[in-house]
Amino acid sequence: MGRRKSKRKPPARRKIIENMEKQFNCPFCNHEKSCDVVIDKRKNVGRITCRVCKEYFQTPIISLSDPVDVYNDWIDACEQIN
């Protein structure tokens, strides 16, 4: 008597990890991907600048902060003023 034939499962697919964006839409001039984020971990400061309208924002960061966190702080500050 023989053994039953084993059914092989296909190998699991790896999930593709997408990098987070460092360019965002400007809330003032509404240009797409015109704002660049620079994070200075030594000074614990995140800066975001629009290349079109030259709008500028700076915020304190922690070691876990990402560019999207700086952008969200900027949007929150804009909403708080208005």
ABEGO torsion letter per residue (X at the ends): XBBBBBBBBBBBBBBBBBBBBABBBBAAAGBBGABBBBBBAAAGBBBBBBAAAGBBBBBBBBAABBAAAAAAAAAAAAAAAX
